[in-house]
């Protein structure tokens, strides 16, 4: 199946692919809400059971140390404290856990890689996951939910950015609907035959995506990936991911820098989508240069790039003063498609 056919399925229908690069951290304790709210850039204290939001983790200099979606657990005890589930790229889990542990001093906060799902402890290495994505993803998700997942997950409704627990044959399961890319749903379970559920989506018309199509969709969606498009040197506002920031939540690690940038009005460089004319960069990040008033100056860099059809699409950073200047990179010219 061609890359174009796979992407068309996302635009007009639905597709599925396995998740192999995610990891989870559970945060509990009587101080969990206050403490976690002071560690990340979004408002944890405003989350209702089942809700989630996207966050950055910063150092004291305001530089991004990691990113994650954090959910407040849906099935909380009738009496007790709020509990949270952090989902991130598997490559970040050690760093995030170490950063968190460093700031647990006199707080009643516990970090665990073992999930409590429907009152059962589930090691995350037993979990399997897959994504349903596309214009008809929600429709297919609803149909499969009625026919299969109603028993598999025991869910009545799923809202974007939400989390719900359930069981199948007393095997813990849960679903997530992340904020990162629209019309995207995740299903996770320790049920040994998750292929049975995946096959239901295929029967209804969802196609299986290749790794190339997954990456192409990410780039076309303008979604940065930590470690590739978001680096530890980057500031939150430079990434153009405003949904990760909350400016009225109270103090948190790195807030002073974020507020200083906000009061200044803008950052000098910002995450941008590009189309490239030439060849796909062989080394990333690839430097961008601008020609202005007869002078060539550093203008930013390309962090992700891929040939999709007849066009090379790319992600990267561009200094605002060069938004309309001619841009070049090793291999050709670049045109920003994001309005700065």
Helices and strands as residue ranges (DSSP letters): H 3-12, E 15-19, E 22-28, H 32-37, E 52-58, E 64-72, E 84-89, G 90-92, H 93-102, E 110-112, E 114-117, E 120-123, G 124-126, E 128-133, H 137-144, I 145-149, H 150-152, E 163-168, E 171-176, E 184-189, H 195-203, E 207-208, H 211-221, G 236-239, G 242-244, H 255-264, E 269-278, E 286-292, E 295-308, E 311-319, G 320-322, E 326-329, E 332-336
